[in-house]
Amino acid sequence: MKKLLTFLLLTLSIQLFSANYKVVLKKGVTLSQQEIAKNNSEIEIAAKRDYNLLMQATMQGANSMISGMLNQQLLPNSSDKKFEIKMKAFYSDLFDTMMKKSKINIEKIRYVTNDIVEVTLDFKMPNTAGNLQKYTQTMITNFLTNNDLEKMSEDEFMDKFMKKMFKDMKKMYENTDSYMALKGTIYLEKDNGKWAIAELDEKLKNYKEMYKITK
């Protein structure tokens, strides 16, 4: 009777529940309970690791795009690259802070085959949109009413403005308790005994490249 029950559970599409997420086995998956438990532990680590790498690649690409756009608008005729370097460093630091404050949880692992899984993730990022808008307005007002403003060169003004803005934005991300949720699905494959997103290196390269600005 026990063998029959095990066979039925593994040959039909069933749902298994762990403490934190749901596990679904598609018809045709022939893994034992022990193999599933072992796989799930490895998949948790691999899914979070690879998804974080994708998010970091996306943010690096966005960093290049944003800093490039700002430099085209603010310094269209300048050959000085110091401002561009500072902007990239500011955004890189800000994105690193966002990633450290972000949370990632697995909602579901769906076994497509014994060696391929579909993982549904819940990704939470710090949400400072409301505070950021109010802060930006206040900061601009304070800078415009600064008595020392007329004594500053354009470069000095931009340097002070950007340093102050990014420093305060970083604090907002570090101290916020508000999050916005994003759901995503990734596929992992088991190759040579290790779980990972298939062709991850190529995907990371594509994520970085897609945001580049052509001049």
C-alpha positions as CSV (number, residue, x, y, z in Angstrom):
1,M,0.0,0.0,0.0
2,K,2.8,2.4,0.9
3,K,4.6,1.7,-2.5
4,L,1.3,2.3,-4.4
5,L,0.7,5.6,-2.6
6,T,4.3,6.8,-3.3
7,F,3.9,5.9,-6.9
8,L,0.7,7.8,-7.3
9,L,2.1,10.9,-5.6
10,L,5.1,11.0,-7.9
11,T,3.4,10.2,-11.2
12,L,0.6,12.7,-10.8
13,S,1.0,16.5,-10.6
14,I,1.1,17.0,-6.8
15,Q,1.7,19.9,-4.5
16,L,4.1,19.6,-1.5
17,F,4.3,22.2,1.1
18,S,7.4,23.3,3.0
19,A,7.5,25.8,5.8
20,N,8.1,28.7,3.4
21,Y,7.1,27.8,-0.1
22,K,5.1,25.4,-2.3
23,V,6.6,22.6,-4.3
24,V,4.9,21.3,-7.4
25,L,5.9,18.1,-9.3
26,K,4.8,17.9,-12.9
27,K,3.7,14.6,-14.2
28,G,6.7,12.5,-15.2
29,V,9.0,13.7,-12.4
30,T,10.4,10.5,-10.7
31,L,12.4,12.0,-7.8
32,S,12.2,10.5,-4.3
33,Q,11.2,12.6,-1.3
34,Q,14.8,12.5,-0.2
35,E,16.0,13.7,-3.6
36,I,13.4,16.5,-3.6
37,A,14.4,17.7,-0.2
38,K,18.1,17.8,-1.1
39,N,17.3,19.5,-4.4
40,N,15.1,22.1,-2.8
41,S,17.9,23.2,-0.4
42,E,20.3,23.6,-3.3
43,I,17.7,25.3,-5.5
44,E,17.0,27.9,-2.7
45,I,20.6,28.9,-2.7
46,A,21.1,28.9,-6.4
47,A,17.9,30.7,-7.2
48,K,18.6,33.6,-4.8
49,R,22.3,33.8,-5.9
50,D,21.6,33.9,-9.6
51,Y,18.6,36.2,-9.3
52,N,20.7,38.6,-7.3
53,L,23.3,38.5,-10.0
54,L,20.7,39.3,-12.6
55,M,19.4,42.3,-10.5
56,Q,23.0,43.5,-10.0
57,A,23.6,43.3,-13.7
58,T,20.4,45.2,-14.4
59,M,21.3,47.9,-11.9
60,Q,24.9,48.2,-13.4
61,G,23.3,48.7,-16.8
62,A,20.8,51.2,-15.4
63,N,23.7,53.0,-13.7
64,S,25.6,53.4,-17.0
65,M,22.4,54.6,-18.7
66,I,21.4,57.2,-16.1
67,S,24.9,58.6,-15.6
68,G,25.3,58.8,-19.4
69,M,22.0,60.6,-19.8
70,L,22.8,63.1,-17.1
71,N,26.2,63.8,-18.6
72,Q,24.8,64.4,-22.0
73,Q,22.3,66.8,-20.5
74,L,24.5,68.6,-18.0
75,L,27.9,68.5,-19.7
76,P,27.3,68.1,-23.4
77,N,30.5,69.9,-24.5
78,S,32.8,69.0,-21.7
79,S,35.8,66.8,-22.1
80,D,36.3,66.5,-18.4
81,K,35.3,63.0,-17.2
82,K,35.6,63.6,-13.5
83,F,31.9,64.4,-13.2
84,E,30.9,61.3,-15.1
85,I,33.2,59.1,-12.9
86,K,31.7,60.7,-9.7
87,M,28.1,60.1,-11.0
88,K,28.9,56.4,-11.7
89,A,30.4,56.0,-8.2
90,F,27.4,57.7,-6.6
91,Y,24.9,55.5,-8.4
92,S,26.9,52.3,-7.8
93,D,27.0,53.0,-4.1
94,L,23.3,53.8,-4.1
95,F,22.4,50.6,-6.0
96,D,24.6,48.6,-3.6
97,T,22.6,50.0,-0.7
98,M,19.3,49.1,-2.4
99,M,20.5,45.5,-3.0
100,K,21.6,45.1,0.6
101,K,18.2,46.3,1.8
102,S,16.3,44.2,-0.7
103,K,14.7,40.9,0.3
104,I,14.1,37.8,-1.8
105,N,11.8,34.9,-1.0
106,I,10.9,31.8,-2.9
107,E,7.1,31.3,-3.3
108,K,7.1,28.2,-5.4
109,I,9.4,25.5,-6.9
110,R,7.8,23.7,-9.8
111,Y,9.7,20.6,-11.1
112,V,9.2,20.6,-14.9
113,T,11.5,17.5,-15.2
114,N,13.9,15.9,-12.8
115,D,16.6,18.4,-13.8
116,I,14.7,21.5,-14.7
117,V,12.7,23.7,-12.2
118,E,10.6,26.9,-12.5
119,V,11.1,29.1,-9.5
120,T,8.7,31.8,-8.5
121,L,10.3,34.6,-6.5
122,D,9.0,37.5,-4.4
123,F,11.6,40.3,-4.6
124,K,11.1,43.3,-2.3
125,M,12.9,46.6,-2.8
126,P,13.1,49.7,-0.6
127,N,10.3,52.1,-1.6
128,T,11.2,55.7,-0.9
129,A,9.3,57.4,-3.8
130,G,7.1,59.6,-1.6
131,N,9.9,60.7,0.7
132,L,12.3,61.2,-2.2
133,Q,9.9,63.7,-4.0
134,K,9.4,65.8,-0.9
135,Y,13.1,65.7,-0.1
136,T,14.1,66.8,-3.6
137,Q,11.8,69.8,-3.5
138,T,13.1,70.8,0.0
139,M,16.8,70.3,-1.0
140,I,16.4,72.4,-4.2
141,T,14.7,75.2,-2.2
142,N,17.5,75.1,0.4
143,F,20.2,75.3,-2.2
144,L,18.5,78.1,-4.1
145,T,18.2,80.2,-1.0
146,N,21.8,79.5,0.1
147,N,23.7,82.8,0.4
148,D,26.9,81.2,-0.7
149,L,25.4,80.1,-4.0
150,E,26.6,83.1,-6.0
151,K,30.2,82.5,-4.8
152,M,30.2,79.0,-6.2
153,S,31.3,78.0,-9.7
154,E,29.0,75.7,-11.7
155,D,31.3,72.8,-11.0
156,E,31.4,73.5,-7.2
157,F,27.6,73.8,-7.1
158,M,27.1,70.5,-8.9
159,D,29.7,68.7,-6.8
160,K,28.1,69.9,-3.5
161,F,24.6,69.3,-4.8
162,M,25.2,65.7,-5.9
163,K,27.2,64.8,-2.8
164,K,24.5,66.0,-0.5
165,M,21.7,64.4,-2.6
166,F,23.2,61.0,-2.9
167,K,24.3,61.0,0.8
168,D,20.7,61.7,1.9
169,M,19.2,59.3,-0.6
170,K,21.4,56.5,0.7
171,K,20.3,57.2,4.3
172,M,16.7,57.1,3.1
173,Y,17.2,53.6,1.6
174,E,19.0,52.4,4.7
175,N,16.3,53.6,7.1
176,T,13.1,52.9,5.2
177,D,10.7,50.3,6.4
178,S,8.6,50.6,3.2
179,Y,9.0,48.1,0.4
180,M,7.6,47.5,-3.1
181,A,7.1,43.9,-4.2
182,L,8.1,42.5,-7.6
183,K,7.4,38.9,-8.6
184,G,9.6,37.0,-11.1
185,T,10.0,33.6,-12.5
186,I,13.3,32.0,-13.4
187,Y,14.2,28.5,-14.7
188,L,17.1,26.6,-13.2
189,E,18.8,23.5,-14.7
190,K,20.9,20.9,-13.0
191,D,24.1,20.4,-14.9
192,N,27.0,18.3,-13.6
193,G,25.2,18.1,-10.2
194,K,24.8,21.8,-9.8
195,W,21.7,24.0,-10.1
196,A,22.0,27.3,-11.9
197,I,20.2,29.5,-14.5
198,A,21.1,28.1,-17.9
199,E,23.6,30.3,-19.8
200,L,23.8,32.7,-16.9
201,D,27.0,34.5,-18.1
202,E,25.4,35.3,-21.5
203,K,22.2,36.6,-19.7
204,L,24.3,38.8,-17.4
205,K,26.1,40.3,-20.4
206,N,22.9,41.0,-22.2
207,Y,21.3,42.7,-19.1
208,K,24.3,45.0,-18.9
209,E,24.5,45.7,-22.6
210,M,20.8,46.5,-23.1
211,Y,21.0,49.8,-21.2
212,K,24.0,51.2,-22.9
213,I,23.5,54.5,-24.7
214,T,24.8,54.8,-28.2
215,K,26.4,58.1,-28.9
